[in-house]
Amino acid sequence: MLGPAAYAGGPTARLRLLETRQIGDVVLLRYAPKDLSKYPR
């Protein structure tokens, strides 16, 4: 979905899944960044 870019925390900073919610025929996935202090740049 997203191409190359300078994302917060770089390519090693994973996101944490907070919530999934079904809305009709689709699913909403809500993510939050993990603590960026754990990921050196």
PDB file of N, CA, C, O and CB in Angstrom:
ATOM      1  N   MET A   1       0.812  -1.199   0.000  1.00  0.00           N
ATOM      2  CA  MET A   1       0.000   0.000   0.000  1.00  0.00           C
ATOM      3  C   MET A   1       0.855   1.261   0.000  1.00  0.00           C
ATOM      4  O   MET A   1       0.508   2.250  -0.647  1.00  0.00           O
ATOM      5  CB  MET A   1      -0.924  -0.001   1.194  1.00  0.00           C
ATOM      6  N   LEU A   2       1.956   1.229   0.716  1.00  0.00           N
ATOM      7  CA  LEU A   2       2.819   2.407   0.794  1.00  0.00           C
ATOM      8  C   LEU A   2       4.173   2.086   0.197  1.00  0.00           C
ATOM      9  O   LEU A   2       4.717   0.999   0.394  1.00  0.00           O
ATOM     10  CB  LEU A   2       2.973   2.889   2.254  1.00  0.00           C
ATOM     11  N   GLY A   3       4.698   3.033  -0.524  1.00  0.00           N
ATOM     12  CA  GLY A   3       5.997   2.836  -1.145  1.00  0.00           C
ATOM     13  C   GLY A   3       7.128   3.296  -0.243  1.00  0.00           C
ATOM     14  O   GLY A   3       6.905   3.609   0.926  1.00  0.00           O
ATOM     15  N   PRO A   4       8.346   3.339  -0.784  1.00  0.00           N
ATOM     16  CA  PRO A   4       9.506   3.771  -0.016  1.00  0.00           C
ATOM     17  C   PRO A   4       9.329   5.196   0.506  1.00  0.00           C
ATOM     18  O   PRO A   4       8.861   6.080  -0.211  1.00  0.00           O
ATOM     19  CB  PRO A   4      10.767   3.679  -0.872  1.00  0.00           C
ATOM     20  N   ALA A   5       9.707   5.401   1.759  1.00  0.00           N
ATOM     21  CA  ALA A   5       9.624   6.728   2.378  1.00  0.00           C
ATOM     22  C   ALA A   5      10.428   6.715   3.667  1.00  0.00           C
ATOM     23  O   ALA A   5      10.901   5.664   4.100  1.00  0.00           O
ATOM     24  CB  ALA A   5       8.142   7.135   2.655  1.00  0.00           C
ATOM     25  N   ALA A   6      10.582   7.866   4.271  1.00  0.00           N
ATOM     26  CA  ALA A   6      11.267   7.984   5.565  1.00  0.00           C
ATOM     27  C   ALA A   6      10.212   7.914   6.666  1.00  0.00           C
ATOM     28  O   ALA A   6       9.693   8.941   7.105  1.00  0.00           O
ATOM     29  CB  ALA A   6      12.098   9.324   5.661  1.00  0.00           C
ATOM     30  N   TYR A   7       9.902   6.713   7.102  1.00  0.00           N
ATOM     31  CA  TYR A   7       8.890   6.528   8.135  1.00  0.00           C
ATOM     32  C   TYR A   7       9.496   6.736   9.518  1.00  0.00           C
ATOM     33  O   TYR A   7      10.691   6.521   9.715  1.00  0.00           O
ATOM     34  CB  TYR A   7       8.263   5.131   8.032  1.00  0.00           C
ATOM     35  N   ALA A   8       8.687   7.146  10.453  1.00  0.00           N
ATOM     36  CA  ALA A   8       9.151   7.363  11.834  1.00  0.00           C
ATOM     37  C   ALA A   8       9.766   6.086  12.389  1.00  0.00           C
ATOM     38  O   ALA A   8       9.146   5.022  12.353  1.00  0.00           O
ATOM     39  CB  ALA A   8       7.984   7.833  12.741  1.00  0.00           C
ATOM     40  N   GLY A   9      10.978   6.195  12.899  1.00  0.00           N
ATOM     41  CA  GLY A   9      11.641   5.031  13.471  1.00  0.00           C
ATOM     42  C   GLY A   9      12.377   4.176  12.464  1.00  0.00           C
ATOM     43  O   GLY A   9      13.102   3.261  12.856  1.00  0.00           O
ATOM     44  N   GLY A  10      12.217   4.440  11.192  1.00  0.00           N
ATOM     45  CA  GLY A  10      12.905   3.669  10.164  1.00  0.00           C
ATOM     46  C   GLY A  10      12.256   2.321   9.913  1.00  0.00           C
ATOM     47  O   GLY A  10      11.199   2.025  10.471  1.00  0.00           O
ATOM     48  N   PRO A  11      12.882   1.502   9.077  1.00  0.00           N
ATOM     49  CA  PRO A  11      12.278   0.226   8.684  1.00  0.00           C
ATOM     50  C   PRO A  11      12.242  -0.818   9.798  1.00  0.00           C
ATOM     51  O   PRO A  11      11.541  -1.822   9.676  1.00  0.00           O
ATOM     52  CB  PRO A  11      13.021  -0.336   7.518  1.00  0.00           C
ATOM     53  N   THR A  12      12.990  -0.595  10.882  1.00  0.00           N
ATOM     54  CA  THR A  12      12.992  -1.576  11.972  1.00  0.00           C
ATOM     55  C   THR A  12      11.932  -1.297  13.025  1.00  0.00           C
ATOM     56  O   THR A  12      11.698  -2.140  13.891  1.00  0.00           O
ATOM     57  CB  THR A  12      14.346  -1.610  12.629  1.00  0.00           C
ATOM     58  N   ALA A  13      11.288  -0.145  12.977  1.00  0.00           N
ATOM     59  CA  ALA A  13      10.273   0.213  13.980  1.00  0.00           C
ATOM     60  C   ALA A  13       8.933  -0.393  13.581  1.00  0.00           C
ATOM     61  O   ALA A  13       8.272   0.087  12.660  1.00  0.00           O
ATOM     62  CB  ALA A  13      10.150   1.763  14.127  1.00  0.00           C
ATOM     63  N   ARG A  14       8.546  -1.432  14.270  1.00  0.00           N
ATOM     64  CA  ARG A  14       7.304  -2.133  13.960  1.00  0.00           C
ATOM     65  C   ARG A  14       6.132  -1.421  14.615  1.00  0.00           C
ATOM     66  O   ARG A  14       6.306  -0.664  15.570  1.00  0.00           O
ATOM     67  CB  ARG A  14       7.371  -3.602  14.424  1.00  0.00           C
ATOM     68  N   LEU A  15       4.940  -1.670  14.093  1.00  0.00           N
ATOM     69  CA  LEU A  15       3.722  -1.119  14.673  1.00  0.00           C
ATOM     70  C   LEU A  15       3.038  -2.172  15.530  1.00  0.00           C
ATOM     71  O   LEU A  15       3.178  -3.372  15.292  1.00  0.00           O
ATOM     72  CB  LEU A  15       2.768  -0.613  13.572  1.00  0.00           C
ATOM     73  N   ARG A  16       2.305  -1.711  16.518  1.00  0.00           N
ATOM     74  CA  ARG A  16       1.560  -2.597  17.414  1.00  0.00           C
ATOM     75  C   ARG A  16       0.089  -2.515  17.031  1.00  0.00           C
ATOM     76  O   ARG A  16      -0.468  -1.421  16.933  1.00  0.00           O
ATOM     77  CB  ARG A  16       1.778  -2.210  18.926  1.00  0.00           C
ATOM     78  N   LEU A  17      -0.540  -3.661  16.815  1.00  0.00           N
ATOM     79  CA  LEU A  17      -1.958  -3.707  16.471  1.00  0.00           C
ATOM     80  C   LEU A  17      -2.777  -3.420  17.724  1.00  0.00           C
ATOM     81  O   LEU A  17      -2.693  -4.159  18.705  1.00  0.00           O
ATOM     82  CB  LEU A  17      -2.344  -5.088  15.858  1.00  0.00           C
ATOM     83  N   LEU A  18      -3.569  -2.352  17.694  1.00  0.00           N
ATOM     84  CA  LEU A  18      -4.376  -1.960  18.844  1.00  0.00           C
ATOM     85  C   LEU A  18      -5.773  -2.546  18.808  1.00  0.00           C
ATOM     86  O   LEU A  18      -6.323  -2.932  19.840  1.00  0.00           O
ATOM     87  CB  LEU A  18      -4.464  -0.468  18.922  1.00  0.00           C
ATOM     88  N   GLU A  19      -6.347  -2.611  17.606  1.00  0.00           N
ATOM     89  CA  GLU A  19      -7.762  -2.966  17.523  1.00  0.00           C
ATOM     90  C   GLU A  19      -8.096  -3.449  16.118  1.00  0.00           C
ATOM     91  O   GLU A  19      -7.523  -2.976  15.136  1.00  0.00           O
ATOM     92  CB  GLU A  19      -8.653  -1.765  17.906  1.00  0.00           C
ATOM     93  N   THR A  20      -9.016  -4.383  16.032  1.00  0.00           N
ATOM     94  CA  THR A  20      -9.630  -4.754  14.755  1.00  0.00           C
ATOM     95  C   THR A  20     -11.132  -4.601  14.918  1.00  0.00           C
ATOM     96  O   THR A  20     -11.695  -4.955  15.954  1.00  0.00           O
ATOM     97  CB  THR A  20      -9.245  -6.223  14.321  1.00  0.00           C
ATOM     98  N   ARG A  21     -11.771  -4.074  13.893  1.00  0.00           N
ATOM     99  CA  ARG A  21     -13.214  -3.852  13.960  1.00  0.00           C
ATOM    100  C   ARG A  21     -13.820  -4.118  12.589  1.00  0.00           C
ATOM    101  O   ARG A  21     -13.375  -3.557  11.588  1.00  0.00           O
ATOM    102  CB  ARG A  21     -13.539  -2.405  14.438  1.00  0.00           C
ATOM    103  N   GLN A  22     -14.825  -4.966  12.545  1.00  0.00           N
ATOM    104  CA  GLN A  22     -15.516  -5.224  11.284  1.00  0.00           C
ATOM    105  C   GLN A  22     -16.551  -4.134  11.060  1.00  0.00           C
ATOM    106  O   GLN A  22     -17.364  -3.834  11.934  1.00  0.00           O
ATOM    107  CB  GLN A  22     -16.184  -6.631  11.284  1.00  0.00           C
ATOM    108  N   ILE A  23     -16.502  -3.545   9.862  1.00  0.00           N
ATOM    109  CA  ILE A  23     -17.447  -2.505   9.466  1.00  0.00           C
ATOM    110  C   ILE A  23     -18.036  -2.957   8.137  1.00  0.00           C
ATOM    111  O   ILE A  23     -17.446  -2.745   7.078  1.00  0.00           O
ATOM    112  CB  ILE A  23     -16.755  -1.073   9.354  1.00  0.00           C
ATOM    113  N   GLY A  24     -19.187  -3.572   8.206  1.00  0.00           N
ATOM    114  CA  GLY A  24     -19.795  -4.115   6.991  1.00  0.00           C
ATOM    115  C   GLY A  24     -18.921  -5.217   6.420  1.00  0.00           C
ATOM    116  O   GLY A  24     -18.619  -6.198   7.098  1.00  0.00           O
ATOM    117  N   ASP A  25     -18.513  -5.047   5.154  1.00  0.00           N
ATOM    118  CA  ASP A  25     -17.701  -6.051   4.463  1.00  0.00           C
ATOM    119  C   ASP A  25     -16.198  -5.804   4.571  1.00  0.00           C
ATOM    120  O   ASP A  25     -15.417  -6.522   3.948  1.00  0.00           O
ATOM    121  CB  ASP A  25     -18.090  -6.100   3.016  1.00  0.00           C
ATOM    122  N   VAL A  26     -15.778  -4.807   5.344  1.00  0.00           N
ATOM    123  CA  VAL A  26     -14.348  -4.505   5.478  1.00  0.00           C
ATOM    124  C   VAL A  26     -13.925  -4.599   6.946  1.00  0.00           C
ATOM    125  O   VAL A  26     -14.760  -4.662   7.848  1.00  0.00           O
ATOM    126  CB  VAL A  26     -14.030  -3.092   4.913  1.00  0.00           C
ATOM    127  N   VAL A  27     -12.624  -4.608   7.157  1.00  0.00           N
ATOM    128  CA  VAL A  27     -12.086  -4.653   8.517  1.00  0.00           C
ATOM    129  C   VAL A  27     -11.189  -3.439   8.723  1.00  0.00           C
ATOM    130  O   VAL A  27     -10.322  -3.145   7.901  1.00  0.00           O
ATOM    131  CB  VAL A  27     -11.298  -5.981   8.774  1.00  0.00           C
ATOM    132  N   LEU A  28     -11.410  -2.744   9.826  1.00  0.00           N
ATOM    133  CA  LEU A  28     -10.572  -1.615  10.216  1.00  0.00           C
ATOM    134  C   LEU A  28      -9.475  -2.148  11.130  1.00  0.00           C
ATOM    135  O   LEU A  28      -9.759  -2.788  12.142  1.00  0.00           O
ATOM    136  CB  LEU A  28     -11.411  -0.489  10.925  1.00  0.00           C
ATOM    137  N   LEU A  29      -8.223  -1.884  10.771  1.00  0.00           N
ATOM    138  CA  LEU A  29      -7.081  -2.271  11.592  1.00  0.00           C
ATOM    139  C   LEU A  29      -6.455  -0.992  12.130  1.00  0.00           C
ATOM    140  O   LEU A  29      -6.038  -0.130  11.358  1.00  0.00           O
ATOM    141  CB  LEU A  29      -6.036  -3.123  10.777  1.00  0.00           C
ATOM    142  N   ARG A  30      -6.391  -0.869  13.446  1.00  0.00           N
ATOM    143  CA  ARG A  30      -5.838   0.346  14.053  1.00  0.00           C
ATOM    144  C   ARG A  30      -4.496   0.007  14.686  1.00  0.00           C
ATOM    145  O   ARG A  30      -4.402  -0.870  15.545  1.00  0.00           O
ATOM    146  CB  ARG A  30      -6.818   0.949  15.115  1.00  0.00           C
ATOM    147  N   TYR A  31      -3.459   0.717  14.248  1.00  0.00           N
ATOM    148  CA  TYR A  31      -2.094   0.473  14.701  1.00  0.00           C
ATOM    149  C   TYR A  31      -1.551   1.682  15.448  1.00  0.00           C
ATOM    150  O   TYR A  31      -2.018   2.805  15.257  1.00  0.00           O
ATOM    151  CB  TYR A  31      -1.186   0.131  13.515  1.00  0.00           C
ATOM    152  N   ALA A  32      -0.557   1.442  16.302  1.00  0.00           N
ATOM    153  CA  ALA A  32       0.164   2.515  16.986  1.00  0.00           C
ATOM    154  C   ALA A  32       1.646   2.162  16.956  1.00  0.00           C
ATOM    155  O   ALA A  32       2.009   0.988  17.027  1.00  0.00           O
ATOM    156  CB  ALA A  32      -0.349   2.711  18.465  1.00  0.00           C
ATOM    157  N   PRO A  33       2.500   3.174  16.851  1.00  0.00           N
ATOM    158  CA  PRO A  33       3.932   2.883  16.882  1.00  0.00           C
ATOM    159  C   PRO A  33       4.350   2.388  18.258  1.00  0.00           C
ATOM    160  O   PRO A  33       3.822   2.825  19.280  1.00  0.00           O
ATOM    161  CB  PRO A  33       4.744   4.126  16.498  1.00  0.00           C
ATOM    162  N   LYS A  34       5.310   1.466  18.264  1.00  0.00           N
ATOM    163  CA  LYS A  34       5.885   1.031  19.536  1.00  0.00           C
ATOM    164  C   LYS A  34       6.806   2.133  20.039  1.00  0.00           C
ATOM    165  O   LYS A  34       7.026   3.122  19.340  1.00  0.00           O
ATOM    166  CB  LYS A  34       6.657  -0.325  19.385  1.00  0.00           C
ATOM    167  N   ASP A  35       7.335   1.974  21.218  1.00  0.00           N
ATOM    168  CA  ASP A  35       8.238   2.956  21.812  1.00  0.00           C
ATOM    169  C   ASP A  35       9.455   3.139  20.910  1.00  0.00           C
ATOM    170  O   ASP A  35      10.254   2.216  20.751  1.00  0.00           O
ATOM    171  CB  ASP A  35       8.673   2.519  23.237  1.00  0.00           C
ATOM    172  N   LEU A  36       9.600   4.316  20.323  1.00  0.00           N
ATOM    173  CA  LEU A  36      10.672   4.562  19.363  1.00  0.00           C
ATOM    174  C   LEU A  36      12.043   4.628  20.019  1.00  0.00           C
ATOM    175  O   LEU A  36      13.053   4.535  19.322  1.00  0.00           O
ATOM    176  CB  LEU A  36      10.408   5.842  18.618  1.00  0.00           C
ATOM    177  N   SER A  37      12.112   4.787  21.342  1.00  0.00           N
ATOM    178  CA  SER A  37      13.410   4.848  22.004  1.00  0.00           C
ATOM    179  C   SER A  37      14.136   3.503  21.943  1.00  0.00           C
ATOM    180  O   SER A  37      15.347   3.451  22.160  1.00  0.00           O
ATOM    181  CB  SER A  37      13.237   5.285  23.455  1.00  0.00           C
ATOM    182  N   LYS A  38      13.423   2.423  21.655  1.00  0.00           N
ATOM    183  CA  LYS A  38      14.023   1.095  21.548  1.00  0.00           C
ATOM    184  C   LYS A  38      14.687   0.882  20.193  1.00  0.00           C
ATOM    185  O   LYS A  38      15.436  -0.080  20.019  1.00  0.00           O
ATOM    186  CB  LYS A  38      12.970   0.024  21.780  1.00  0.00           C
ATOM    187  N   TYR A  39      14.426   1.758  19.238  1.00  0.00           N
ATOM    188  CA  TYR A  39      14.891   1.565  17.872  1.00  0.00           C
ATOM    189  C   TYR A  39      15.885   2.661  17.496  1.00  0.00           C
ATOM    190  O   TYR A  39      15.475   3.755  17.109  1.00  0.00           O
ATOM    191  CB  TYR A  39      13.704   1.553  16.890  1.00  0.00           C
ATOM    192  N   PRO A  40      17.172   2.386  17.602  1.00  0.00           N
ATOM    193  CA  PRO A  40      18.156   3.405  17.213  1.00  0.00           C
ATOM    194  C   PRO A  40      18.088   3.678  15.718  1.00  0.00           C
ATOM    195  O   PRO A  40      17.777   2.784  14.931  1.00  0.00           O
ATOM    196  CB  PRO A  40      19.577   2.965  17.604  1.00  0.00           C
ATOM    197  N   ARG A  41      18.372   4.887  15.337  1.00  0.00           N
ATOM    198  CA  ARG A  41      18.343   5.258  13.915  1.00  0.00           C
ATOM    199  C   ARG A  41      19.666   5.019  13.275  1.00  0.00           C
ATOM    200  O   ARG A  41      19.830   5.274  12.081  1.00  0.00           O
ATOM    201  CB  ARG A  41      17.949   6.705  13.736  1.00  0.00           C
TER     202      ARG A  41
END
